[in-house]
Amino acid sequence: MPRHSPLRRVPLVGSLVVGLSLGVGAVPAAAAPSSALDERTRAGAAAAAPLRIMPLGDSITFGAGSLTMDSYREDLRQRLTAAGLSVDFVGSQVSGHGADRDNEGHPGWIIQQIAAHADQWLATAQPDVVLLQIGTNDMWRKVDVAGAPARLSALIDQIRAARPGAQIFVAKITSAKAAGTRARINAFNAAIPRLVAAKGPRVHLVDQSSIGGIDLRDNVHPHDFGYAKMAFNWYQALRKVYGAGTPAWPDGVDPYRATRAKRCWLTLVQIPGGGQHNRTDCAWTYLRPVTSTVDGVRRTRRVWQVRRTFVEKYRVVAVPAHYTYRTTRVRKADGTYVTKKVRVYVAATYTTRTRRVARWVKY
């Protein structure tokens, strides 16, 4: 069921207080100009009603890969709130630890599954805004890849028909680490701008395709820094629609300009005796200058690096090189022997040890 914010009741009280101060309260209830009161009440309620936003999609919308399961949603909510916009995320799903956990993210679902339930969700939640990112599972599972853009187009039309007044933001989906999945996603994304452009002024394109590679925790799910980039991209798109003609929305932190980021990755751990489990490891990464020589030319570029600890072997001197004296018998010309001390050089001897060292390496 959709949530009803208590903020919706505030404007009614405020309007009645204003009416009393203007003398309207002196008129008996039966004779009060109800049409004027109703109009003011509706206007006040509309002004204070939060913007109902439905994050719609698969596990990326739900928050898989995020340490908090907040996906991009909590970061986006904070950005919109800082811009002075009252927002309410809506949907039948609940995930994450943020202040507003509602969403319509369904892990593992493909476009067709979302379309099969979209009418019910939209009728129940009545969103003003739909943030649609879907298609990753179609590409990963190779579900009629060639027909995916047409299915996405039909889903957009379905949302437009169910909520004709809503603003719909359609994402070029995030990338993948596996080359095959990434190639299919690239082809799918290439078709999205054209189909979005044909849907009218209430349908907007949001490019999330820059999130990939080191911004992913596993093959397809972003980690929290990747989700921060997604939140920034959604925010910029919303800003063009809801910030136009108003005082400038704050830019906020641009993750694309960050020089430090905490990134996480999924590690497959073997269990002694058989079996395995997934473990998430995280580390701070830094954008550092690296100088290299290419074709005799020294060039410096900035590369994301992480400081890692390695175990290395090294040699130490066990016995230093030195001179010593050795007693030896020397035969004289007459055939007799004499004992003498001879100075002898003894080379150093070494032993191998191990130590832990920290080095900057490419992430």
C-alpha positions in Angstrom: 0.0 0.0 0.0 1.3 3.6 -0.6 2.4 5.5 2.3 0.6 8.7 3.2 2.9 11.4 4.6 1.6 13.4 7.6 2.8 16.4 5.7 -0.3 16.2 3.6 -2.5 17.2 6.6 -0.5 20.3 7.5 -1.6 22.7 4.7 -5.3 22.2 5.7 -4.7 23.4 9.2 -2.6 26.3 7.9 -5.3 27.3 5.5 -8.0 27.3 8.2 -5.8 29.4 10.4 -5.3 31.9 7.6 -9.1 31.9 7.0 -9.8 32.7 10.7 -7.4 35.6 10.7 -9.2 37.0 7.7 -12.6 36.8 9.4 -13.8 33.7 7.5 -14.2 31.9 10.8 -16.9 34.4 11.9 -19.2 33.1 9.2 -21.4 30.2 10.4 -20.2 26.8 9.0 -23.3 26.4 6.9 -22.8 29.8 5.2 -19.0 29.6 4.8 -17.7 30.1 1.2 -16.7 26.4 0.9 -15.6 26.6 -2.7 -13.0 29.2 -1.8 -11.9 27.2 1.2 -11.7 24.0 -0.8 -9.6 25.8 -3.5 -7.1 27.2 -0.9 -7.0 23.8 0.8 -6.3 22.0 -2.4 -3.6 24.5 -3.4 -1.9 24.3 0.0 -2.0 20.5 0.0 -0.5 20.4 -3.4 2.3 22.7 -2.5 3.3 20.6 0.6 2.7 17.2 -0.9 6.1 15.4 -1.4 7.1 14.3 -4.8 6.4 10.6 -5.1 9.3 8.9 -6.7 9.3 5.2 -7.7 12.7 3.7 -8.2 11.9 0.9 -10.7 14.1 -2.0 -11.8 16.0 -5.0 -10.7 18.6 -5.9 -8.1 20.6 -2.7 -8.8 17.6 -0.6 -7.8 17.1 -2.9 -4.8 20.7 -2.3 -3.7 22.7 -5.5 -4.3 26.4 -4.7 -4.1 25.9 -1.9 -1.6 27.1 -2.5 1.9 23.9 -0.8 3.2 21.6 -2.1 0.4 20.6 1.5 -0.1 21.5 1.5 -3.8 21.6 5.0 -5.2 18.4 5.9 -3.3 19.6 7.4 0.0 22.3 9.5 -1.6 19.7 10.8 -4.1 17.2 11.5 -1.4 19.7 13.6 0.5 20.7 15.5 -2.6 17.0 16.3 -3.4 16.3 17.3 0.2 19.3 19.6 0.1 17.8 21.2 -3.0 14.6 22.0 -1.1 12.5 19.3 -2.7 10.2 17.2 -0.4 10.4 13.6 -1.7 8.8 10.3 -0.9 10.1 7.1 -2.4 7.3 4.6 -3.2 7.1 1.0 -4.1 6.1 -2.5 -2.7 9.7 -3.4 -1.9 11.7 -2.3 1.2 15.5 -2.5 1.4 18.5 -0.6 2.8 19.1 1.4 5.9 18.2 4.9 4.7 15.5 7.2 5.9 13.2 6.1 3.1 13.6 2.5 2.1 10.6 2.0 -0.3 11.4 1.0 -3.8 10.3 -1.2 -6.7 13.6 -3.1 -7.3 13.2 -6.8 -8.0 16.4 -8.9 -7.9 16.9 -11.1 -11.0 13.9 -9.8 -12.9 13.9 -9.1 -16.6 12.0 -6.4 -18.6 9.0 -8.7 -19.2 8.6 -9.5 -15.5 8.6 -5.9 -14.6 6.0 -5.2 -17.3 3.7 -7.9 -16.0 3.3 -6.2 -12.6 3.9 -2.5 -13.5 0.2 -1.5 -13.8 -0.6 -2.8 -10.3 2.4 -1.1 -8.8 1.7 2.2 -10.5 -2.0 2.2 -9.6 -1.1 1.5 -5.9 1.8 3.9 -5.5 0.6 6.7 -7.8 4.1 8.0 -8.4 4.9 11.5 -9.8 8.3 10.3 -11.0 9.5 6.9 -12.2 13.3 6.2 -12.3 13.5 3.2 -14.6 16.6 1.1 -15.0 16.0 -2.4 -16.4 17.6 -4.8 -18.8 20.7 -6.0 -17.1 19.3 -9.5 -16.4 18.1 -9.7 -20.0 21.7 -9.0 -21.2 23.3 -11.2 -18.6 21.0 -14.2 -19.2 20.8 -13.6 -23.0 17.0 -13.3 -23.0 16.1 -12.3 -26.6 18.8 -9.7 -26.6 17.8 -8.3 -30.0 14.2 -7.7 -28.9 15.1 -6.0 -25.6 14.9 -2.4 -26.8 11.4 -3.1 -28.1 10.4 -4.6 -24.8 11.8 -1.5 -23.0 9.9 0.8 -25.4 6.7 -1.1 -24.7 7.3 -0.8 -20.9 7.8 2.9 -21.2 4.5 3.2 -23.1 2.8 1.1 -20.4 4.1 3.5 -17.7 3.0 6.5 -19.7 -0.5 5.1 -20.1 -0.8 4.3 -16.4 0.6 7.6 -15.2 0.2 10.1 -18.0 1.2 13.0 -15.8 4.4 11.4 -14.4 7.9 12.3 -15.4 9.7 9.1 -16.5 13.5 8.9 -16.4 15.0 6.0 -18.4 18.5 4.9 -17.8 21.1 3.6 -20.2 22.0 0.8 -17.8 25.3 0.3 -16.0 28.0 -1.8 -17.5 29.5 -5.2 -16.7 33.0 -6.7 -16.2 32.5 -9.8 -18.3 33.3 -8.9 -21.9 30.3 -10.8 -23.4 27.8 -9.2 -21.1 29.4 -5.8 -21.5 29.1 -6.1 -25.3 25.4 -6.9 -25.1 24.8 -4.1 -22.7 26.6 -1.6 -25.0 24.4 -2.7 -27.9 21.2 -2.4 -25.8 22.3 1.1 -24.5 23.0 2.3 -28.0 19.3 1.8 -28.9 17.9 3.6 -25.8 18.4 7.3 -26.7 16.5 7.0 -29.9 13.5 5.3 -28.4 13.4 7.7 -25.4 13.5 10.7 -27.8 10.3 9.4 -29.5 8.3 9.2 -26.2 7.5 12.9 -25.7 8.6 15.6 -23.3 7.8 13.7 -20.1 10.3 10.9 -20.8 14.0 11.7 -20.2 17.3 9.9 -20.8 19.8 9.3 -18.0 23.2 7.9 -18.9 24.3 5.4 -16.3 26.6 3.5 -18.6 29.8 5.1 -17.2 29.4 3.0 -14.1 31.4 -0.2 -14.8 34.8 -1.7 -14.3 36.3 -0.7 -11.0 33.0 0.8 -9.9 31.4 -2.7 -9.8 31.6 -5.0 -6.8 31.0 -8.1 -8.9 30.2 -8.6 -12.6 27.2 -6.3 -12.7 26.4 -4.7 -9.3 28.0 -1.4 -8.3 29.6 -0.9 -5.0 28.6 2.2 -2.9 31.0 4.5 -4.8 29.4 3.3 -8.1 26.0 3.9 -6.6 27.1 7.5 -5.6 27.8 8.1 -9.3 24.3 6.8 -10.2 22.7 9.1 -7.6 24.6 12.0 -9.1 23.4 11.2 -12.6 19.7 10.8 -11.5 20.0 14.1 -9.6 21.3 16.0 -12.6 18.5 14.7 -14.7 15.9 15.6 -12.1 17.5 19.0 -11.7 16.8 19.8 -15.4 13.1 19.2 -14.9 12.4 20.4 -11.3 15.2 22.9 -10.9 14.6 24.9 -14.1 13.4 28.4 -13.5 14.1 28.2 -9.7 17.0 29.2 -7.6 20.0 26.9 -8.5 20.0 23.5 -6.9 23.3 22.9 -5.0 25.8 21.0 -7.1 26.7 18.8 -4.2 29.7 16.4 -4.2 30.6 15.3 -7.8 31.9 11.7 -7.5 33.3 11.9 -10.9 35.8 14.5 -9.6 36.8 12.4 -6.5 40.4 11.6 -5.9 39.7 9.1 -3.1 37.0 6.4 -3.1 36.2 3.4 -1.0 35.7 0.4 -3.3 34.6 -3.1 -2.6 35.0 -6.4 -4.5 33.6 -9.9 -4.2 36.0 -12.7 -3.4 35.2 -16.4 -3.7 36.7 -18.2 -0.7 37.3 -21.9 -0.6 36.2 -23.7 2.6 38.5 -26.3 3.9 37.0 -29.7 3.3 35.0 -28.5 0.3 32.6 -25.8 -0.7 33.0 -22.1 -1.1 31.4 -18.8 0.0 31.4 -15.2 -1.1 33.3 -12.6 0.9 33.2 -8.8 0.3 36.5 -7.0 0.8 36.8 -3.2 0.7 39.7 -0.7 0.5 40.3 3.0 0.0 41.6 3.8 -3.5 43.4 7.0 -4.6 43.8 8.7 -7.9 47.5 9.1 -8.1 50.0 10.3 -10.8 52.0 7.5 -12.5 54.9 8.3 -14.8 55.9 5.8 -17.5 58.0 5.9 -20.7 56.3 5.1 -24.0 58.5 5.2 -27.2 61.1 7.1 -25.3 58.7 9.8 -24.1 57.9 10.1 -20.4 54.3 10.6 -19.7 52.3 11.1 -16.5 48.7 10.1 -16.1 46.4 9.7 -13.1 45.5 6.1 -12.2 43.3 4.6 -9.5 45.6 2.9 -7.1 45.4 1.0 -3.8 48.0 0.4 -1.1 48.5 -3.3 -0.7 50.7 -5.3 1.6 52.9 -8.0 0.1 55.2 -10.7 1.6 58.5 -10.6 -0.1 61.8 -12.6 0.4 65.1 -10.8 0.9 68.6 -11.8 1.8 70.6 -10.7 4.8 74.2 -11.4 5.7 74.6 -14.2 8.1 78.4 -14.0 8.3 80.1 -10.9 6.9 83.0 -11.1 4.5 86.3 -11.2 6.4 89.9 -12.2 6.5 91.3 -14.9 8.7 94.6 -16.7 9.1 95.2 -20.3 8.3 98.1 -22.4 9.3 99.8 -24.2 6.5 103.0 -26.2 5.8 105.3 -24.7 3.2 108.1 -26.9 1.7 111.4 -25.2 1.5 114.1 -25.7 -1.2 116.0 -28.2 0.9 113.0 -30.4 1.1 112.1 -29.6 4.7 108.8 -28.1 5.8 108.0 -25.0 7.8 104.7 -24.0 9.3 103.4 -20.6 8.5 100.2 -18.5 9.0 98.6 -17.4 5.7 96.0 -14.6 5.5 92.9 -15.9 3.7 89.8 -14.0 2.4 86.4 -15.6 3.5 83.3 -14.5 1.4 80.1 -13.5 3.1 77.4 -16.0 3.7 73.7 -15.1 3.4 70.3 -16.3 4.7 66.8 -15.7 3.3 64.1 -14.1 5.3 60.6 -12.7 4.6 59.0 -9.4 5.4 55.7 -7.5 4.7 55.9 -4.4 2.6 53.2 -1.9 1.4 53.2 -0.8 -2.2 50.9 1.3 -4.4 49.5 -0.9 -7.1 46.9 -0.3 -9.8 43.4 -1.1 -8.6 
